[in-house]
């Protein structure tokens, strides 16, 4: 049997994430984490409780909250699967919604779709330009290869007469690895009139079979095909999920073994802890110098970046500042050569080695002060870096 219990209506209806866990069981009932003692068998009551629990946290005037509602549905007609119903992306705040409503909802969605094990259903209405789809844009951010994104195209029956979404559904316009699936949901009028879901699925099937643009791909369209895709995804991910869980179990068992013989005063543990701290200090220091730290400072330069600046900006500036008079230098060179020759006549093409050495030494001495200044600045920055790293120790 089909169950209809998710609230529907105009405006933003889903104002909190709904984590829906489907659990295979012999009997059929639902329970909420916030009222675990109560078992719901009437699914109209489940809808009312979702609405009431949403209002409890967000108020009744369109407010939103990232705190999820946890709902478990036990049934003999389901696969063990977790579905997460997220708020739609809205840009203009209404009612009690905050001014940054768009960013709050995007952050909320990213928390869930960033998980590697989740399948993203990027829902876009057919009567909207696919290039403007926020859902597809966000999916691409966290799944650039498109390995876990399915495009879901709704409202195909509401497109302007003479237009269709054939190129999208044939995966030609903005291709996705898993492609696009078109669905035709019940209208608000159908829901208000309590239209049966079976009848809605039959109407959806008839729509695809009778539409000239979609007739050839009717078997790949519709809600049942979307269900099949979800089942296939579970089949694909189960082996890797199982091996991941097994490795986690082995790791935990190893940790349990270690703690079985735990003695707090064991000197070897203290030595190990000290060595780990020293090793961590070395890693932190290297990260600050090499520039691959976990926490990036956005207020000022520090560590390797500041040292880089000292060498490439401060030091050259100090060298450029040095006063240099070419006329005086030429005169000094001339005197040096003449003094070396003494009473002998100055001849030859080359500057005598002694004259060259005397002049160069005198010039190099001028470089000593800016070099020492540069060294002092680098040492000071290294001391600051060490001090920042030792704060953990």
C-alpha positions as CSV (number, residue, x, y, z in Angstrom):
1,X,0.0,0.0,0.0
2,X,1.0,3.6,-0.7
3,X,1.3,6.0,2.2
4,X,0.9,9.8,1.8
5,X,2.2,11.7,4.9
6,X,4.6,14.4,3.7
7,X,3.1,17.9,4.0
8,X,2.4,19.7,0.7
9,X,1.2,23.2,0.0
10,X,2.2,26.6,-1.5
11,X,5.3,28.5,-0.4
12,X,8.1,26.9,1.7
13,X,6.5,23.9,3.4
14,X,9.6,21.9,4.4
15,X,11.2,24.2,6.8
16,X,13.4,21.6,8.7
17,X,15.2,18.6,7.3
18,X,13.1,15.5,7.6
19,X,15.3,12.3,8.0
20,X,13.0,9.5,7.0
21,X,14.3,6.0,7.8
22,X,12.4,3.2,6.1
23,X,12.9,-0.1,8.0
24,X,11.6,-3.5,6.9
25,X,9.3,-5.0,9.5
26,X,6.4,-7.5,9.7
27,X,4.0,-4.8,11.0
28,X,3.4,-1.3,9.7
29,X,3.7,1.8,11.9
30,X,5.7,5.1,12.3
31,X,7.5,6.7,15.2
32,X,9.3,10.0,15.8
33,X,12.5,10.4,17.7
34,X,11.0,13.4,19.7
35,X,8.1,11.2,20.9
36,X,9.5,7.7,20.7
37,X,6.9,6.2,23.1
38,X,4.1,6.8,20.6
39,X,3.5,4.5,17.6
40,X,1.5,6.0,14.7
41,X,-0.6,3.7,12.6
42,X,-2.7,6.5,11.0
43,X,-0.5,8.3,8.5
44,X,-2.7,11.4,8.5
45,X,-1.6,11.8,12.1
46,X,2.0,11.5,11.0
47,X,1.6,14.5,8.6
48,X,0.0,16.5,11.4
49,X,2.8,15.7,13.7
50,X,5.4,16.7,11.1
51,X,3.6,20.1,10.7
52,X,3.2,20.5,14.5
53,X,6.9,19.6,15.2
54,X,8.1,22.0,12.5
55,X,6.0,24.8,14.1
56,X,7.3,24.0,17.6
57,X,10.9,24.9,16.6
58,X,10.4,27.4,13.7
59,X,7.1,29.1,14.7
60,X,4.1,29.4,12.4
61,X,5.3,32.3,10.2
62,X,7.5,30.5,7.7
63,X,10.7,30.3,9.9
64,X,13.4,27.7,9.2
65,X,15.7,25.6,11.3
66,X,18.6,23.2,10.6
67,X,17.5,20.9,13.5
68,X,16.1,17.8,11.7
69,X,12.9,15.9,12.4
70,X,13.7,12.1,12.7
71,X,10.9,9.8,11.5
72,X,11.1,6.0,11.2
73,X,8.5,4.1,9.2
74,X,8.4,0.3,9.8
75,X,6.7,-1.7,7.0
76,X,6.8,-5.0,5.2
77,X,6.6,-3.1,1.9
78,X,9.9,-1.1,2.2
79,X,13.6,-1.5,1.7
80,X,16.0,-0.5,4.4
81,X,16.7,3.0,3.2
82,X,17.1,6.6,4.6
83,X,15.6,9.5,2.7
84,X,16.2,13.1,3.6
85,X,13.6,15.7,2.6
86,X,15.3,19.1,2.5
87,X,13.9,22.6,2.2
88,X,13.7,24.1,-1.3
89,X,16.2,26.9,-2.1
90,X,14.5,30.2,-1.5
91,X,16.1,33.6,-2.2
92,X,13.7,36.2,-0.8
93,X,12.8,36.1,3.0
94,X,9.2,36.1,3.9
95,X,7.5,36.1,7.4
96,X,9.9,35.3,10.2
97,X,12.7,34.1,7.8
98,X,16.2,35.7,8.3
99,X,17.7,38.0,5.7
100,X,20.3,35.5,4.8
101,X,17.7,32.7,4.2
102,X,19.3,31.6,0.9
103,X,22.7,31.0,2.5
104,X,21.2,29.3,5.6
105,X,19.3,26.8,3.4
106,X,22.3,26.2,1.2
107,X,24.5,25.4,4.2
108,X,21.8,23.1,5.5
109,X,21.6,21.2,2.2
110,X,25.4,21.0,1.9
111,X,25.6,19.3,5.3
112,X,23.6,16.3,3.9
113,X,24.6,16.2,0.2
114,X,28.4,16.4,0.9
115,X,28.3,12.8,2.3
116,X,30.0,10.4,-0.1
117,X,27.4,7.7,0.6
118,X,24.4,9.8,-0.3
119,X,22.6,9.9,-3.6
120,X,21.5,13.4,-4.7
121,X,18.2,13.9,-6.3
122,X,18.6,17.3,-8.0
123,X,14.9,18.3,-8.6
124,X,14.2,21.0,-11.2
125,X,10.8,22.0,-12.7
126,X,10.6,21.5,-16.4
127,X,9.1,25.0,-16.9
128,X,12.3,26.6,-15.7
129,X,15.6,27.0,-17.6
130,X,17.9,24.1,-16.6
131,X,21.0,26.3,-16.7
132,X,19.5,28.3,-13.8
133,X,18.9,25.2,-11.6
134,X,20.3,25.8,-8.1
135,X,19.8,22.1,-7.3
136,X,22.1,21.0,-10.2
137,X,24.6,23.8,-9.3
138,X,24.9,22.6,-5.7
139,X,25.1,18.9,-6.7
140,X,28.0,19.8,-9.1
141,X,29.9,21.5,-6.2
142,X,30.0,18.3,-4.1
143,X,29.8,15.7,-6.9
144,X,31.8,17.2,-9.8
145,X,32.1,13.8,-11.6
146,X,28.3,13.3,-11.3
147,X,28.8,9.8,-9.9
148,X,25.9,10.1,-7.4
149,X,23.6,12.7,-8.9
150,X,20.2,11.9,-10.6
151,X,18.4,14.8,-12.3
152,X,14.7,14.7,-11.5
153,X,12.5,16.8,-13.8
154,X,9.0,17.7,-12.5
155,X,6.0,19.7,-13.9
156,X,6.4,18.3,-17.4
157,X,2.6,18.6,-17.8
158,X,2.8,22.3,-17.0
159,X,5.1,23.3,-19.9
160,X,3.9,25.8,-22.5
161,X,2.1,24.2,-25.4
162,X,4.6,23.5,-28.2
163,X,7.6,23.1,-25.9
164,X,9.0,20.0,-24.3
165,X,12.0,18.8,-22.3
166,X,13.1,16.0,-24.7
167,X,16.7,17.3,-25.0
168,X,17.0,17.4,-21.2
169,X,15.5,13.9,-20.6
170,X,17.7,12.4,-23.4
171,X,20.7,13.8,-21.4
172,X,21.8,16.0,-24.3
173,X,21.5,19.5,-22.8
174,X,23.5,19.3,-19.5
175,X,24.6,15.7,-19.4
176,X,24.7,13.8,-16.1
177,X,26.4,10.4,-15.6
178,X,23.1,8.9,-14.2
179,X,20.9,10.9,-16.5
180,X,17.5,12.6,-15.9
181,X,14.2,11.1,-15.0
182,X,10.9,12.9,-15.6
183,X,8.1,12.6,-13.2
184,X,4.5,14.0,-13.1
185,X,3.4,14.5,-9.5
186,X,-0.1,15.1,-8.2
187,X,-1.2,18.8,-8.3
188,X,-2.3,20.6,-5.1
189,X,-5.9,20.2,-6.4
190,X,-5.4,16.4,-6.6
191,X,-4.0,16.3,-3.1
192,X,-6.8,18.4,-1.7
193,X,-9.2,16.1,-3.5
194,X,-7.5,13.1,-1.9
195,X,-6.5,11.6,-5.3
196,X,-5.2,8.1,-4.8
197,X,-1.5,7.6,-5.4
198,X,-2.2,4.5,-7.6
199,X,-4.4,6.7,-9.8
200,X,-1.7,9.4,-9.9
201,X,0.9,6.8,-11.0
202,X,-1.4,5.5,-13.7
203,X,-2.0,9.1,-14.9
204,X,1.8,9.6,-15.0
205,X,2.3,6.5,-17.1
206,X,-0.5,7.5,-19.5
207,X,1.1,11.0,-19.8
208,X,4.5,9.6,-20.9
209,X,3.0,6.9,-23.2
210,X,0.7,9.4,-25.0
211,X,3.1,12.4,-25.3
212,X,4.8,12.4,-28.7
213,X,8.1,13.8,-27.4
214,X,8.4,11.3,-24.5
215,X,6.6,8.2,-26.0
216,X,9.9,6.5,-27.1
217,X,11.4,6.7,-23.6
218,X,8.3,6.1,-21.5
219,X,9.9,3.0,-19.9
220,X,12.8,5.2,-18.5
221,X,10.4,7.9,-17.1
222,X,8.2,8.1,-14.1
223,X,8.2,7.5,-10.3
224,X,8.6,3.7,-10.6
225,X,11.7,4.1,-12.7
226,X,13.1,6.5,-10.1
227,X,12.5,3.8,-7.4
228,X,14.4,1.3,-9.6
229,X,17.3,3.7,-9.8
230,X,17.4,4.0,-6.0
231,X,17.4,0.2,-5.6
232,X,20.2,-0.1,-8.1
233,X,22.2,2.5,-6.2
234,X,21.8,0.6,-3.0
235,X,23.0,-2.6,-4.8
236,X,26.1,-0.7,-6.1
237,X,27.1,0.9,-2.8
238,X,26.5,-2.1,-0.5
239,X,29.8,-3.9,-1.2
240,X,32.0,-0.9,-0.6
241,X,29.9,0.1,2.4
242,X,30.2,-3.4,3.9
243,X,34.0,-3.5,3.5
244,X,34.2,0.0,5.0
245,X,32.2,-1.1,8.0
246,X,34.3,-4.2,8.4
247,X,37.5,-2.2,8.4
248,X,36.0,0.2,11.0
249,X,35.0,-2.8,13.1
250,X,38.5,-4.3,13.0
251,X,39.9,-0.9,14.0
252,X,37.5,-0.6,16.9
253,X,38.3,-4.2,18.0
254,X,42.0,-3.4,18.0
255,X,41.3,-0.2,20.1
256,X,39.2,-2.3,22.6
257,X,42.1,-4.7,22.9
258,X,44.5,-1.9,23.7
259,X,42.2,-0.5,26.4
260,X,41.6,-3.9,28.1
261,X,45.1,-3.7,29.6
262,X,45.1,0.0,30.1
263,X,47.1,1.3,33.1
264,X,47.1,5.1,33.5
265,X,50.5,5.2,35.4
266,X,52.4,3.1,32.9
267,X,55.6,5.1,32.1
268,X,55.6,3.8,28.5
269,X,52.2,5.5,27.9
270,X,53.7,8.8,29.2
271,X,56.7,8.4,26.9
272,X,54.5,7.6,24.0
273,X,52.3,10.6,24.7
274,X,55.3,12.9,24.9
275,X,56.8,11.5,21.7
276,X,53.4,12.1,20.0
277,X,53.3,15.7,21.2
278,X,56.9,16.3,19.9
279,X,56.0,14.7,16.6
280,X,52.8,16.8,16.3
281,X,54.8,19.9,17.1
282,X,57.2,19.0,14.2
283,X,54.3,18.5,11.9
284,X,52.6,21.8,12.9
285,X,55.8,23.7,12.5
286,X,56.4,22.3,9.1
287,X,52.9,23.1,8.0
288,X,53.2,26.7,9.1
289,X,56.5,27.1,7.2
290,X,55.6,25.1,4.1
291,X,52.0,26.6,3.9
292,X,49.7,23.6,4.1
293,X,48.1,24.3,7.5
294,X,44.6,23.2,8.5
295,X,43.6,26.7,9.8
296,X,44.4,29.5,7.3
297,X,44.9,33.0,8.9
298,X,43.0,35.6,6.8
299,X,44.0,38.6,9.0
300,X,47.8,38.7,8.6
301,X,50.8,37.0,7.1
302,X,52.6,34.5,9.3
303,X,55.1,31.6,9.2
304,X,56.5,30.7,5.8
305,X,54.5,33.5,4.0
306,X,56.1,36.2,6.2
307,X,59.6,34.7,5.7
308,X,59.0,34.7,2.0
309,X,58.0,38.3,2.2
310,X,61.1,39.3,4.2
311,X,63.3,37.7,1.5
312,X,61.5,38.9,-1.6
313,X,60.2,42.3,-0.5
314,X,61.9,43.6,2.7
315,X,65.5,42.5,1.9
316,X,65.6,43.9,-1.7
317,X,64.1,47.1,-0.4
318,X,66.9,47.4,2.1
319,X,69.5,46.8,-0.6
320,X,67.9,49.4,-2.9
321,X,68.0,52.0,-0.1
322,X,71.8,51.7,0.1
323,X,73.5,54.9,-1.2
324,X,75.9,54.5,-4.2
325,X,77.9,57.1,-6.1
326,X,79.4,55.8,-9.3
327,X,81.8,58.8,-9.6
328,X,83.3,58.1,-6.1
329,X,83.6,54.4,-6.9
330,X,85.5,55.1,-10.2
331,X,87.9,57.4,-8.3
332,X,88.5,54.7,-5.6
333,X,89.2,52.1,-8.3
334,X,91.6,54.4,-10.0
335,X,93.5,55.2,-6.7
336,X,93.6,51.5,-5.8
337,X,95.2,50.5,-9.2
338,X,97.7,53.4,-9.0
339,X,98.7,52.6,-5.4
340,X,99.4,49.0,-6.3
341,X,101.7,49.9,-9.2
342,X,103.5,52.6,-7.1
343,X,106.3,54.2,-9.1
344,X,105.8,51.9,-12.0
345,X,103.9,53.0,-15.1
346,X,100.2,51.7,-15.1
347,X,99.9,49.4,-18.1
348,X,97.9,46.3,-19.0
349,X,94.3,45.5,-19.9
350,X,93.3,43.8,-16.7
351,X,92.6,45.2,-13.2
352,X,95.2,43.9,-10.7
353,X,93.8,41.2,-8.4
354,X,94.7,43.1,-5.3
355,X,92.8,46.2,-6.5
356,X,89.8,44.2,-7.4
357,X,89.8,42.4,-4.0
358,X,90.2,45.7,-2.1
359,X,87.3,47.4,-3.9
360,X,85.0,44.3,-3.8
361,X,85.6,43.8,0.0
362,X,84.7,47.4,0.7
363,X,81.5,47.1,-1.3
364,X,80.5,43.7,0.2
365,X,80.9,45.1,3.7
366,X,78.0,47.5,2.9
367,X,75.8,44.4,2.4
368,X,76.5,43.1,5.9
369,X,74.0,45.4,7.7
370,X,70.9,44.7,5.5
371,X,71.8,40.9,5.6
372,X,72.0,40.8,9.4
373,X,68.7,42.8,9.6
374,X,67.1,40.2,7.3
375,X,68.4,37.3,9.4
376,X,67.1,39.0,12.6
377,X,63.6,39.3,11.0
378,X,63.6,35.7,9.9
379,X,64.7,34.5,13.4
380,X,62.0,36.6,15.0
381,X,59.3,35.0,12.7
382,X,60.6,31.5,13.4
383,X,60.4,32.2,17.2
384,X,56.8,33.4,16.8
385,X,56.0,30.2,14.8
386,X,57.5,28.0,17.4
387,X,55.6,29.8,20.1
388,X,52.3,29.3,18.2
389,X,53.1,25.6,17.8
390,X,54.0,25.1,21.4
391,X,50.7,26.4,22.6
392,X,49.2,22.9,22.0
393,X,52.0,21.3,24.0
